[in-house]
Amino acid sequence: MVYWWNLLNVLAFWGLSQGLSCYCLVRHQLPVLWIMPLGGEPGRGNITAEVLPAVQLALHHLSEQPHPLGNYEVQFHLTDSKCNNAKALKAFLDATFYGPKPLMVFGGVCPSVTSTIAQSLEAWNLVQLSFAVTAPSLANKRRFPNFFRMIPSDSAVNLALVRLLRQYGWSRVGTLTQNDPKFTEVQKDLSGHLEVANIQLVAAESFSRAPCEGVQKLKENDVRIVIAYIDVSLAAEVLCCVYNLSMYGLKYQWILPDWTQDSWWTITGINNCPANNILTAMEGSISAGFQTLSSRHIRGISGRTAEEYEREYDNKQQLMHMGASKFHGFAYDGTWVIAKVLTRVMETVKYRERYSIHRNFTVTDQEISEMILEGIEKINFFGVTGQVRFLKGERVANVQFAQYQDGKAVIMGKYRTMTDELEITSPVQFQGAEPTKDRTHVYRQRKCISIFLYSIITCLTVLGILTASGLLVFNVKNRNHWSISMSSPFLNSLIVLGALLSYFCIFFLGLDGSYISDQALEASCSVQIWLLSIGCTAVFGTMFAKTWRIHALLKNDKKEKRITKDYGLNLLVLFLLLFDLSLLISLQILDPLRRTVKEYRIQPDPHGRDFSIQPFSEHCENTYMGFWMAAFYSFKGILLLSTCFLAWTTCHVNAPSVNDIRGIRISVFVSGPVILIGTYAPMLFQDQPNVQFCIIALVIITCCMSTLCMLFVPKILIIGMGPTSFSRRHLAQWDREIEPEREEHCKEEDDMKQRNSGASDYVTDIKHNIFTTLDIVLSDNLRLRRRITKLDSELEYLTRRLNESRPNLLHNPVVRISVHKAGKNKCLTLPESYSRSLLEDINSPEHIQRRLSVQLPILHHAYLPSIGGVDSSPVDSSHDIQKQDSMPKTGELLLPKP
């Protein structure tokens, strides 16, 4: 019914035009072919019927104009294009051949039909003026040289959009385009303008029927400013996706086409998306479209303002029961353009005919076509849509911006194409305190070491440095004490210095860009590895050398054993340090460590603010980091594993003569697993510098502190027990005092030593290499105690024999006594008088004093431990067992020296 009603109205207009032309016989008729679809389209209405009142008003207003416009009448011949290329072309040819020859072609709504006819206009010497086609492809003057339009092209909005983006500082946008030629062409044109304006097009999504996928991709790409090219028929579905994906509100700004239909969102056709959701998603969005009517209060060429014309159009529209169209103003001004151009052409032709020197002057169709083209190019007047002028076939018009506020479009400004100016008449109401950001602003946040943690670790490090310094002073001050001198004071000092270097490395490990500059941080990278590497080599290289000396003594009992001198150990440690220095120098020259920034995944603000956080951390790396790590780890690993192996092979040794081996063994067994943890654990926490720094610092502190404690605490305890330090002079003097007794009472032991040359050489080597150590004191102490035991046994045995032989001495004048001396049995014959005096004087004061003179020195040295001396526990060695075998046998008598 609507279609037929609109058709009747159009036919009534057609009859009215014919009637006017018949009534005004004195006016010259200007035939114009009007190609329009007479039927309506779903969702778009019948444009022909809706602009009909505007064309009638234009014809009526033209009839009121004085000469020369009043002498001509524009006669429209309406042809139904049906928005079909074949039918429209046939109707055009029929109207051209069978009807009056048209001077121009007016109208054109469907882009495909309009482009088909516009391409053939040059051959027919016709010019077309459209008021409803906005396809950007028709702006190509090479293909359509005779085509003009009153309404600007859709691509003309792109210049205004670029100006709007620059106004609010938006330099990062995305587009959502419906798969339709009229939209894809506009989007392609916008891409070129954005590139010229240096605005980044992050994502250009398109869709046919399911827009939600495109909206989702825009959200994933963090597109905040979205320019949509969609038809009103799909607008509801798109905005439903926007609502469901929460792409609206404070963080997003949508720029939509100018949909002039009122309350189009009330009829969505989507069950799960009510109109309120669409309004919520659309709230605050900006629409860009052409200014359909001028906002200036200026009387135009018709003598009326745009408001006066609009009132007349509304009245006529209501009388004719027609719908409203946004193109009515352009149709009104287009009618005026045709009338003015054709009037000027006709007046020019009349002038030439009147004043031509040729009697039969005629004007060809081509000449008329050229005059029409020239006339349109020169047209310039103020109409109801604004200033009417053409530039390369395109209407120069203003673009109007509006914002949806509470479901209504509020005019916020306009863009003047001629001057490239954006005029904001009403401020844009953003949902935040400032314009929407075109991206999620990412603020870099350094993952730095906590100052509180750094302070705690620094305090522990300072405590370790003070402890190590005190131990160094203690080692140097007591270097002549047997407990220090026996463990090589120089190597002890080297261990302490290595620990100090490792401690100082901790201060540099906790520094980052928040405390020092980038150049200082790069220098800190080199200092860290130098201090830690040299310190580690000094500590574990020295412990390796000490364990190597003990292992060398015990590795082969059959071969001659030699104790490594201190200078040999020093050379070994020096070699390890030189090898370490060669690696460090090569690293510093070939591939030095540099400051490297590692960025992590962007995180949203924990407080919900409209920005994100880009965590980053600073590391010390170089080009071939893996190669250098493998080199250093291999060297340190081999050194540590070798020390652990040697410590394990000597774990059964628990002798005071090697008093460092126990501490070294415990220290290595503690440091090994700790270093292994400290090597791999930081790799698991590379994104947590606090944890990484804490692990490395505690590993260094633990290894250094355990090593120093295991090596020096026993020495401190020994020295603190009393003044038992023996210098070389004291030991030599004491050795000379007991040498006579040693020569007389140890001849049997000398024979045993000759039979066991390996053990004798072992003791001799120890005496010559570590003569100043407590090993001599312990061995002599043990031997003298056993000597006391032997003498007590001999005295007891002698007393028992004398008691048993008392009766025999009274009857026998001669007594034979068997004496075992130096491995030989001898028989002594004593006279009777001597035997009697011996029995009588055995307990005389002279004999008692003589026995005490021999026993007191022995007792003196045997009971030294009771006054804070050395341990008198037996030494677990083959040497002691051999000494026990040299005890005198029962039945042998050793006489005291007279």
C-alpha positions in Angstrom: 0.0 0.0 0.0 2.8 2.4 0.8 4.5 1.7 -2.5 1.3 2.4 -4.5 0.6 5.5 -2.5 4.0 6.9 -3.2 3.6 6.0 -6.8 0.4 7.9 -7.0 2.0 10.9 -5.5 4.8 10.8 -8.0 2.4 10.5 -10.9 0.4 13.4 -9.4 3.6 15.5 -9.5 4.3 14.4 -13.0 0.8 15.6 -14.0 1.3 18.8 -12.1 4.5 19.5 -14.0 2.9 18.8 -17.3 0.0 21.1 -16.3 2.3 23.9 -15.3 4.1 23.6 -18.6 0.9 23.8 -20.4 -0.4 26.7 -18.4 2.8 28.8 -18.8 3.0 28.8 -22.5 5.1 31.9 -22.6 7.9 30.3 -20.6 10.6 28.4 -22.3 10.7 24.7 -21.3 14.0 23.1 -20.2 13.5 19.3 -20.5 15.4 17.4 -17.8 15.4 13.6 -17.4 14.8 12.6 -13.8 16.0 9.0 -13.2 14.8 7.7 -9.9 13.5 4.4 -8.4 9.8 4.9 -7.8 9.6 2.1 -5.3 10.9 2.1 -1.8 13.6 -0.1 -0.2 13.2 -1.7 3.3 14.8 0.4 5.9 15.4 3.3 3.5 12.0 4.4 2.4 11.0 5.9 -0.9 13.5 8.6 -1.5 11.7 9.8 -4.7 8.5 10.4 -2.9 10.2 12.0 0.1 12.1 14.6 -1.9 9.1 15.4 -4.1 7.9 18.2 -1.9 11.3 19.8 -2.0 11.4 19.7 -5.8 7.9 21.2 -6.0 8.9 24.0 -3.7 11.9 24.7 -5.8 9.9 24.9 -9.0 7.4 27.1 -7.3 10.1 29.4 -6.0 11.7 29.6 -9.4 8.5 30.7 -11.0 8.5 33.7 -8.7 11.9 34.8 -9.8 12.4 37.7 -12.2 14.0 37.6 -15.6 15.8 35.6 -16.7 14.9 32.7 -14.4 11.3 33.5 -14.6 11.3 33.1 -18.4 12.3 29.4 -18.2 10.6 26.4 -16.8 12.4 23.2 -15.8 10.4 20.3 -17.0 11.2 17.0 -15.3 10.5 13.7 -17.1 10.5 11.0 -14.5 11.9 7.6 -15.4 11.8 4.6 -13.1 15.3 3.0 -12.7 14.1 0.3 -10.4 17.7 0.2 -9.1 18.5 -2.3 -11.9 21.2 -1.6 -14.3 19.6 -3.2 -17.4 16.2 -1.7 -16.7 17.6 1.7 -15.9 19.7 1.7 -19.1 16.7 0.7 -21.2 14.5 3.4 -19.6 17.3 5.9 -20.3 17.5 5.0 -23.9 13.8 5.0 -24.4 13.5 8.4 -22.8 16.3 9.7 -25.0 15.0 8.3 -28.3 11.2 8.6 -27.8 10.8 11.6 -25.6 12.0 15.2 -25.8 15.7 15.6 -26.0 16.8 16.2 -22.4 19.4 18.9 -21.7 20.5 17.3 -18.4 20.0 14.2 -16.3 18.8 14.7 -12.7 18.8 12.2 -9.8 20.3 8.9 -9.3 20.2 7.0 -6.0 21.6 3.5 -6.7 25.4 3.6 -7.1 25.5 0.8 -9.7 22.8 2.3 -11.9 24.2 5.8 -11.6 27.7 4.7 -12.5 26.4 2.7 -15.5 24.5 5.7 -16.9 27.2 8.2 -15.9 29.8 6.4 -18.0 27.7 6.9 -21.2 26.8 10.6 -20.6 29.8 11.9 -22.5 28.7 10.0 -25.6 25.2 11.4 -25.4 26.5 14.9 -24.7 24.6 15.0 -21.4 25.5 16.2 -17.9 24.1 14.5 -14.8 23.5 16.1 -11.4 22.7 13.7 -8.5 21.6 14.7 -5.0 21.5 11.3 -3.3 24.5 9.2 -4.5 27.5 9.3 -2.1 29.7 6.5 -3.5 33.3 7.5 -3.6 34.0 5.7 -6.9 31.9 8.3 -8.8 34.4 11.0 -7.9 36.8 9.7 -10.6 36.6 12.4 -13.3 38.4 10.2 -15.8 35.6 7.7 -15.8 32.8 10.1 -15.1 33.7 13.5 -16.6 30.0 14.6 -17.0 28.9 13.6 -13.5 28.2 16.1 -10.7 26.4 15.7 -7.3 24.9 18.0 -4.8 25.7 15.9 -1.8 29.3 15.4 -0.9 31.0 12.0 -1.3 31.3 9.7 1.6 35.0 10.0 1.3 34.7 13.7 1.9 33.8 12.9 5.5 37.3 11.3 5.9 39.0 14.7 5.8 36.7 15.9 8.7 37.4 12.7 10.6 41.1 13.2 10.3 40.7 16.8 11.6 38.7 15.5 14.5 41.3 12.9 15.4 44.0 15.6 15.4 41.8 17.9 17.5 41.8 15.5 20.4 45.3 14.0 19.9 44.1 10.6 18.8 46.9 9.0 16.8 45.9 5.4 17.0 42.6 4.2 15.6 40.8 1.1 14.1 38.0 0.6 11.6 35.0 -1.7 11.5 33.6 -1.9 8.0 30.6 -3.7 6.5 31.4 -5.7 3.4 29.7 -3.4 1.0 31.4 -1.5 -1.9 30.1 1.9 -0.7 31.7 1.3 2.7 34.9 -0.5 1.7 35.8 2.3 -0.7 35.4 4.9 2.0 37.5 2.8 4.4 40.2 2.5 1.8 40.2 6.3 1.2 40.4 6.9 4.9 43.5 4.7 5.2 45.3 6.9 2.7 44.3 10.1 4.6 45.4 8.5 7.9 48.8 7.6 6.5 49.3 11.2 5.3 48.3 12.6 8.7 50.7 10.1 10.4 47.9 8.4 12.3 48.3 4.7 12.9 45.6 2.4 11.7 46.0 -0.5 14.1 43.3 -2.8 12.8 40.9 -2.7 9.9 38.2 -5.3 10.5 35.4 -6.1 8.1 32.4 -8.4 8.4 29.4 -9.6 6.4 26.9 -10.9 8.8 28.7 -11.6 12.1 30.2 -8.4 13.4 31.1 -9.7 16.9 34.3 -11.4 15.7 35.6 -8.2 14.2 34.7 -6.3 17.4 36.5 -8.9 19.5 39.7 -8.5 17.4 39.5 -4.7 17.8 39.4 -5.2 21.6 42.3 -7.7 21.5 44.4 -5.1 19.6 43.6 -2.5 22.2 41.8 -0.2 19.8 40.2 2.6 21.7 39.0 4.9 18.9 36.8 2.9 16.5 35.5 4.4 13.2 32.6 2.3 11.9 31.3 2.1 8.4 28.1 0.2 8.7 24.5 0.5 7.5 21.7 1.3 9.8 20.2 -2.1 9.2 23.2 -3.7 10.9 23.8 -1.0 13.5 21.7 -2.7 16.2 23.6 -6.0 15.8 27.0 -4.2 15.9 26.1 -2.2 19.0 24.8 -5.4 20.7 28.3 -6.9 20.2 29.8 -3.7 21.6 27.7 -4.0 24.7 28.3 -7.7 25.2 32.1 -7.2 24.9 32.1 -4.1 27.1 33.7 -1.9 24.5 32.0 1.2 25.6 32.2 3.7 28.3 35.2 5.5 29.7 37.9 3.7 27.7 36.3 3.7 24.2 35.1 6.2 21.7 33.0 5.1 18.7 32.6 7.3 15.6 29.5 6.2 13.7 27.9 7.2 10.4 25.1 9.7 10.5 21.9 7.7 10.7 19.1 10.2 10.3 16.3 7.7 11.1 14.8 8.6 14.5 14.6 5.9 17.1 16.0 3.2 14.8 17.3 1.3 17.8 13.8 0.5 19.0 13.3 -2.1 16.3 16.4 -4.3 16.7 15.1 -7.6 15.6 17.4 -9.2 18.2 15.8 -11.1 21.0 18.7 -11.1 23.5 19.6 -7.4 23.0 17.0 -4.9 24.2 17.0 -1.3 23.1 18.4 -0.2 26.5 21.6 -2.1 25.8 22.0 -0.5 22.4 21.5 3.0 23.9 24.0 2.2 26.6 26.6 1.1 24.0 25.8 4.1 21.8 26.0 6.7 24.6 28.8 9.2 24.0 29.5 8.0 20.5 30.1 10.6 17.8 28.4 10.7 14.4 29.9 12.4 11.3 27.7 13.4 8.4 26.9 16.2 6.0 25.1 19.2 7.0 21.7 18.7 5.4 20.5 22.3 6.1 22.6 25.3 6.8 22.7 26.6 10.4 23.4 30.1 9.3 20.5 32.7 9.3 21.2 33.9 5.8 18.6 34.3 3.1 19.8 32.3 0.2 19.1 32.5 -3.6 15.4 31.8 -3.1 15.0 34.7 -0.6 14.4 32.3 2.3 16.5 31.1 5.2 17.0 27.4 5.8 14.6 27.5 8.7 11.9 29.1 6.6 12.4 26.6 3.8 12.2 23.7 6.3 8.9 24.9 7.7 7.5 25.1 4.2 8.8 21.6 3.4 7.4 20.1 6.6 3.9 21.6 5.8 4.0 20.3 2.3 5.2 17.0 3.5 2.4 16.6 5.9 -0.2 17.6 3.3 1.2 15.0 0.9 1.6 12.4 3.7 5.2 11.8 2.7 8.1 10.7 4.8 11.2 12.9 5.5 14.5 12.4 3.8 17.9 13.8 4.5 18.3 14.5 0.8 15.4 17.0 0.4 17.6 20.0 0.9 20.1 18.8 -1.7 17.2 18.1 -4.1 15.9 21.6 -3.6 19.3 23.3 -4.2 19.9 20.9 -7.1 16.8 22.1 -8.8 18.0 25.6 -8.4 21.4 24.6 -9.9 19.8 23.1 -13.0 17.6 26.1 -13.5 20.4 28.6 -13.2 22.8 26.6 -15.4 20.3 25.9 -18.1 19.0 29.5 -18.0 22.6 30.8 -18.4 23.2 28.4 -21.3 19.9 29.3 -23.1 20.7 33.0 -22.7 24.1 32.4 -24.1 22.7 30.5 -27.1 20.2 33.3 -27.8 22.9 35.9 -27.6 25.0 34.0 -30.1 22.1 33.4 -32.5 21.2 37.1 -32.4 24.7 38.5 -32.9 26.3 35.8 -35.0 27.6 36.9 -38.4 26.3 33.6 -39.8 22.7 33.7 -41.0 22.0 30.0 -40.2 23.8 29.8 -36.8 23.2 26.6 -34.9 24.6 25.2 -31.7 25.5 21.5 -31.5 24.7 19.2 -28.6 28.3 19.0 -27.8 28.7 22.7 -27.5 25.6 22.9 -25.2 27.1 20.1 -23.1 30.4 22.0 -22.8 28.5 25.2 -21.8 26.6 23.2 -19.1 29.8 21.8 -17.7 31.4 25.2 -17.6 28.3 26.7 -16.0 28.2 24.1 -13.3 31.9 24.6 -12.5 31.2 28.4 -12.1 28.0 28.0 -10.0 28.3 29.7 -6.7 25.3 30.7 -4.5 24.1 30.3 -1.0 21.3 27.7 -0.7 19.4 26.0 2.0 22.2 23.5 2.4 24.9 26.2 2.6 27.2 27.5 0.1 26.8 25.7 -3.2 29.9 25.3 -5.3 31.8 22.4 -7.1 35.4 21.4 -7.2 36.3 18.8 -9.8 32.7 17.6 -9.9 32.3 17.3 -6.1 30.2 19.5 -3.9 32.2 21.4 -1.4 30.2 21.2 1.8 30.6 21.2 5.5 30.6 18.1 7.7 28.6 18.1 10.8 29.5 16.3 14.0 26.9 15.2 16.6 27.1 13.2 19.8 24.6 10.8 21.2 23.6 12.1 24.7 20.8 10.4 26.5 19.6 8.8 23.3 19.6 12.1 21.3 21.9 13.4 18.7 23.3 16.8 20.0 25.1 18.9 17.4 28.7 19.5 18.7 30.4 21.2 15.8 31.1 21.3 12.1 34.0 21.0 9.7 34.5 23.6 7.0 36.0 21.9 4.0 37.2 25.0 2.2 39.2 26.3 5.2 40.0 23.0 6.9 38.7 24.3 10.2 36.8 22.4 12.9 34.3 24.5 14.8 33.2 23.1 18.1 29.9 24.7 19.1 29.1 22.3 22.0 31.8 20.6 24.0 32.1 16.9 23.7 30.9 15.1 26.9 33.5 12.4 27.5 32.6 10.0 30.3 35.9 10.8 32.0 37.5 14.0 33.2 39.6 14.1 30.0 39.2 13.0 26.4 39.3 9.3 25.8 42.8 7.9 25.3 43.6 6.4 22.0 45.4 3.5 23.5 46.1 1.9 26.8 48.9 4.1 28.0 51.7 1.9 29.3 53.9 3.2 32.0 57.2 1.5 32.4 57.8 0.2 35.9 61.3 -1.0 36.9 61.5 -4.1 39.0 64.1 -2.8 41.4 65.6 -4.2 44.5 63.6 -3.3 47.6 65.5 -0.8 49.7 64.4 -2.6 52.8 65.8 -5.9 51.6 69.0 -4.2 50.3 69.5 -2.7 53.7 69.1 -6.0 55.5 71.5 -7.8 53.1 73.9 -4.9 53.4 73.9 -5.2 57.2 74.6 -8.9 57.0 77.4 -8.3 54.4 79.0 -5.6 56.6 78.9 -8.0 59.5 80.6 -10.6 57.4 83.2 -8.1 56.2 84.0 -7.1 59.8 84.2 -10.8 60.8 86.5 -11.6 57.9 88.7 -8.6 58.7 89.0 -9.6 62.3 89.9 -13.2 61.3 92.5 -11.8 58.9 94.1 -9.7 61.8 93.9 -12.8 64.0 95.6 -14.9 61.4 98.5 -12.4 60.9 98.9 -11.8 64.6 99.1 -15.4 65.6 100.9 -16.7 62.5 103.7 -18.2 64.8 101.3 -20.2 66.9 101.4 -23.9 66.1 97.7 -24.0 65.3 98.1 -21.3 62.7 101.5 -22.0 61.4 100.7 -25.7 60.8 97.8 -24.6 58.4 99.9 -22.2 56.3 99.1 -18.6 57.4 99.5 -17.3 53.9 96.8 -19.6 52.5 94.5 -18.7 55.4 94.9 -15.1 54.6 94.1 -15.8 50.9 90.9 -17.5 51.9 89.9 -14.5 54.0 90.7 -12.1 51.1 88.6 -14.2 48.7 85.7 -14.1 51.2 86.1 -10.3 51.4 86.0 -9.9 47.6 82.9 -12.1 47.5 81.3 -9.9 50.2 82.0 -6.7 48.4 80.4 -8.2 45.3 77.0 -8.2 47.1 77.0 -4.4 47.2 77.1 -4.2 43.4 74.6 -7.0 42.9 71.9 -4.9 44.6 72.4 -1.8 42.4 70.1 -1.1 39.4 69.0 1.9 37.3 66.9 3.3 40.2 70.1 4.1 42.1 72.8 4.6 39.5 73.0 5.7 35.9 73.1 3.4 32.9 76.9 3.9 32.4 77.6 3.2 36.1 75.4 0.1 35.9 77.4 -1.3 33.0 80.6 -0.7 34.9 79.0 -2.4 37.9 78.3 -5.5 35.7 82.1 -6.0 35.1 83.0 -5.3 38.8 80.5 -7.9 39.9 81.9 -10.8 37.9 85.5 -9.8 38.6 85.0 -9.7 42.4 82.9 -12.9 42.6 85.0 -14.9 40.2 88.4 -14.1 41.9 86.9 -14.4 45.3 85.5 -17.9 44.5 88.7 -19.0 43.0 90.8 -17.7 46.0 88.6 -19.5 48.5 88.0 -22.8 46.8 91.3 -22.9 45.1 93.1 -22.6 48.5 90.9 -25.3 50.0 91.6 -27.5 47.0 95.3 -27.1 47.5 95.1 -28.0 51.2 93.0 -31.1 50.6 95.4 -32.0 47.7 98.3 -32.0 50.2 96.6 -34.4 52.5 95.4 -36.6 49.7 99.0 -36.8 48.3 100.3 -38.1 51.7 97.7 -40.9 51.9 97.2 -41.9 48.3 99.9 -44.6 48.2 101.5 -46.4 51.2 104.0 -48.4 49.2 105.7 -45.5 47.6 107.9 -42.9 49.2 105.7 -40.2 50.8 106.6 -36.6 50.5 104.7 -33.7 52.0 104.1 -30.8 49.7 105.8 -27.6 50.9 103.9 -24.4 51.3 105.5 -22.8 48.3 104.1 -25.6 46.2 100.6 -24.9 47.4 101.1 -21.2 46.8 102.1 -21.9 43.2 99.1 -24.1 42.7 96.7 -21.4 44.0 98.5 -18.9 41.9 98.0 -21.0 38.8 94.3 -21.2 39.4 94.1 -17.5 39.9 96.0 -16.8 36.7 93.7 -19.1 34.8 90.7 -17.3 36.2 92.2 -13.9 35.3 92.8 -15.1 31.8 89.1 -15.9 31.4 88.0 -12.5 32.9 90.4 -10.5 30.7 89.1 -12.4 27.6 85.6 -11.6 28.6 86.3 -8.0 29.2 88.1 -7.5 25.9 86.1 -9.7 23.5 82.5 -9.6 24.8 82.1 -7.3 27.9 78.9 -7.4 29.9 76.3 -4.7 29.1 73.2 -3.4 30.6 70.2 -5.3 29.1 66.6 -4.5 29.7 64.1 -7.3 29.8 60.4 -6.5 29.4 57.6 -8.6 30.8 54.0 -8.9 29.9 51.9 -5.8 30.2 49.7 -5.8 33.3 46.6 -3.8 34.1 46.7 -1.2 36.8 45.9 -2.9 40.1 43.8 0.1 41.1 41.6 -0.1 38.0 42.9 3.1 36.4 42.9 3.6 32.7 46.5 2.6 32.0 48.7 -0.4 32.1 52.1 -1.2 33.6 55.0 -2.5 31.6 57.3 -4.2 34.1 61.0 -4.4 33.2 64.2 -5.4 34.8 67.8 -4.7 34.1 70.4 -7.5 33.7 74.0 -7.8 32.9 74.3 -9.8 29.6 76.5 -9.9 26.6 76.3 -11.3 23.1 77.6 -14.9 23.8 76.3 -15.2 27.3 75.8 -18.9 27.1 79.3 -19.6 26.0 80.9 -17.5 28.8 78.6 -19.0 31.4 79.6 -22.5 30.3 83.3 -21.6 30.5 83.1 -20.1 34.0 80.7 -22.7 35.3 82.9 -25.5 34.0 86.0 -24.1 35.6 84.3 -23.4 39.0 82.4 -26.6 38.8 85.5 -28.7 38.2 87.3 -26.9 41.0 84.4 -27.4 43.5 83.9 -31.0 42.5 87.6 -31.8 42.8 87.7 -30.2 46.3 84.6 -32.2 47.3 86.2 -35.4 45.9 89.5 -34.8 47.8 87.6 -33.9 50.9 85.6 -37.2 50.7 88.7 -39.3 50.1 90.3 -37.9 53.2 87.2 -38.1 55.4 88.7 -40.9 57.5 91.6 -38.7 58.5 91.0 -37.1 61.9 94.4 -36.3 63.1 95.6 -33.1 64.9 98.6 -33.0 62.6 96.2 -32.0 59.8 93.8 -29.9 61.8 92.4 -28.1 58.7 91.1 -31.1 57.0 88.0 -31.5 59.2 87.0 -27.8 58.7 87.6 -27.9 55.0 85.6 -31.1 54.6 82.6 -29.6 56.4 82.9 -26.3 54.6 83.1 -28.0 51.2 80.2 -30.3 51.9 78.1 -27.3 53.0 79.1 -24.9 50.2 78.7 -27.4 47.4 74.9 -27.9 47.6 74.4 -24.2 48.5 76.3 -23.1 45.4 74.4 -25.5 43.3 71.1 -24.0 44.6 72.5 -20.5 44.1 73.4 -21.3 40.5 70.0 -22.7 39.3 67.5 -21.1 41.7 68.0 -17.5 40.3 67.1 -18.7 36.8 63.7 -19.6 38.1 63.1 -16.1 39.5 64.4 -13.9 36.7 61.2 -11.9 36.8 61.6 -11.3 40.6 64.8 -9.4 41.2 64.2 -9.3 45.0 64.1 -13.0 45.2 67.0 -13.4 42.8 69.2 -10.9 44.7 68.2 -12.5 48.1 69.2 -16.0 46.9 72.5 -15.0 45.5 73.5 -12.8 48.4 72.5 -15.5 51.0 74.5 -18.1 49.0 77.6 -15.9 49.1 77.2 -15.0 52.8 76.5 -18.7 53.7 79.5 -20.1 51.8 81.9 -17.4 53.1 80.7 -17.5 56.7 80.7 -21.3 56.9 84.2 -21.5 55.4 85.7 -19.0 57.7 84.0 -20.4 60.8 85.0 -24.0 60.0 88.7 -22.9 59.5 89.2 -20.4 62.2 86.9 -21.2 65.1 88.9 -24.3 66.1 92.1 -22.3 66.1 90.5 -19.5 68.2 89.4 -22.1 70.7 92.8 -23.7 70.9 94.6 -20.4 71.4 92.0 -19.3 73.9 92.6 -22.4 76.1 96.0 -21.2 77.3 99.5 -20.2 76.4 100.7 -23.4 74.8 102.4 -22.0 71.8 105.8 -23.6 71.1 108.3 -21.9 68.9 111.0 -23.8 67.1 113.6 -22.8 69.8 111.5 -24.3 72.6 110.9 -27.5 70.8 114.6 -27.9 69.9 115.8 -27.2 73.5 113.3 -29.8 74.8 114.4 -32.2 72.2 118.1 -31.9 73.3 117.1 -32.5 77.0 115.4 -35.8 76.3 117.7 -36.9 73.5 120.0 -39.1 75.9 117.1 -41.0 77.2 115.7 -41.3 73.7 119.0 -42.8 72.5 119.3 -45.3 75.3 115.7 -46.4 75.7 114.7 -46.4 72.0 117.3 -48.6 70.5 114.8 -51.3 70.1 112.4 -48.9 68.4 115.3 -47.9 66.0 115.6 -51.5 64.9 111.8 -51.6 64.3 112.0 -48.4 62.4 114.7 -49.9 60.2 112.5 -52.8 59.4 109.6 -50.5 58.7 111.5 -47.8 56.6 108.2 -46.6 55.0 106.7 -45.5 58.3 110.1 -44.1 59.5 110.4 -42.0 56.3 106.9 -40.8 56.8 107.7 -39.6 60.4 110.9 -38.1 59.2 109.3 -36.2 56.4 106.7 -34.8 58.7 109.4 -33.7 61.2 111.4 -31.9 58.5 108.3 -30.3 56.8 106.2 -29.3 59.7 108.8 -29.4 62.5 107.2 -26.4 64.1 103.8 -28.0 64.3 102.2 -29.8 67.2 102.6 -33.1 65.5 106.0 -33.6 67.1 104.7 -32.7 70.5 101.8 -35.2 70.2 104.0 -38.0 69.0 106.6 -37.5 71.7 103.9 -37.1 74.3 102.4 -40.4 73.3 105.8 -42.1 73.2 106.8 -40.8 76.6 103.6 -41.9 78.2 104.1 -45.3 76.9 107.7 -45.1 78.1 106.4 -44.4 81.6 104.1 -47.3 81.4 106.9 -49.5 80.3 109.2 -48.4 83.1 106.5 -48.9 85.7 106.0 -52.4 84.4 109.8 -53.0 84.5 110.0 -51.7 88.1 107.1 -53.9 89.1 108.7 -56.9 87.4 112.1 -56.2 89.0 110.6 -55.9 92.4 108.7 -59.2 92.0 111.9 -60.9 90.8 113.9 -59.6 93.7 111.3 -60.7 96.2 111.2 -64.1 94.6 115.0 -64.4 94.5 115.6 -63.2 98.1 115.9 -66.7 99.5 118.3 -67.7 96.7 120.5 -64.8 97.4 121.0 -65.9 101.0 122.2 -69.4 100.0 123.8 -68.7 96.6 126.8 -66.4 96.4 126.4 -65.8 92.7 123.2 -64.7 90.9 122.7 -64.9 87.2 120.5 -62.2 85.8 119.3 -62.4 82.3 119.3 -59.0 80.6 117.7 -58.1 77.3 119.5 -55.2 75.7 119.5 -54.0 72.2 118.0 -57.3 71.0 120.8 -59.4 72.6 120.7 -61.7 75.5 123.5 -61.4 78.0 124.2 -63.0 81.4 125.7 -61.0 84.2 127.5 -62.7 87.1 127.3 -60.7 90.2 129.4 -61.3 93.3 127.8 -62.3 96.5 128.8 -59.1 98.3 127.4 -57.0 95.5 124.1 -58.9 95.4 123.7 -58.5 99.1 124.5 -54.8 99.0 122.0 -54.4 96.1 119.3 -56.0 98.1 120.1 -53.9 101.1 120.5 -50.6 99.2 117.7 -50.9 96.5 115.5 -48.6 98.4 118.3 -46.4 99.6 117.8 -42.6 99.1 120.5 -42.5 96.4 118.6 -45.0 94.3 115.3 -43.3 94.8 116.8 -39.9 93.8 118.4 -41.5 90.8 115.1 -43.1 89.7 113.2 -39.8 90.1 115.8 -37.9 88.0 114.8 -40.2 85.1 111.1 -40.3 85.7 110.3 -36.6 86.5 111.2 -35.3 83.0 109.1 -38.0 81.6 106.2 -37.3 83.9 106.6 -33.6 83.2 105.9 -34.1 79.5 103.4 -36.8 79.9 101.1 -34.6 82.0 101.3 -31.5 79.9 97.6 -31.9 78.8 96.4 -31.5 82.4 97.6 -27.8 82.3 96.1 -26.9 79.0 98.6 -28.6 76.6 98.0 -30.8 73.7 95.6 -33.7 73.5 97.2 -36.9 74.8 94.8 -39.2 73.0 96.5 -41.9 70.9 97.1 -41.2 67.3 95.4 -43.6 65.0 98.3 -44.5 62.7 100.5 -47.4 61.9 103.4 -45.6 63.5 101.8 -45.9 67.0 101.1 -49.6 66.4 104.7 -50.2 65.6 105.8 -48.4 68.7 103.5 -50.6 70.8 105.2 -53.7 69.4 108.6 -52.5 70.7 107.6 -53.0 74.4 110.0 -55.3 76.4 109.0 -58.9 76.9 108.2 -60.4 80.2 111.3 -61.9 81.9 113.6 -59.3 80.7 115.2 -56.9 83.1 116.4 -53.4 82.4 118.8 -52.2 85.0 118.9 -48.5 85.9 121.9 -46.6 84.8 124.4 -46.3 87.7 
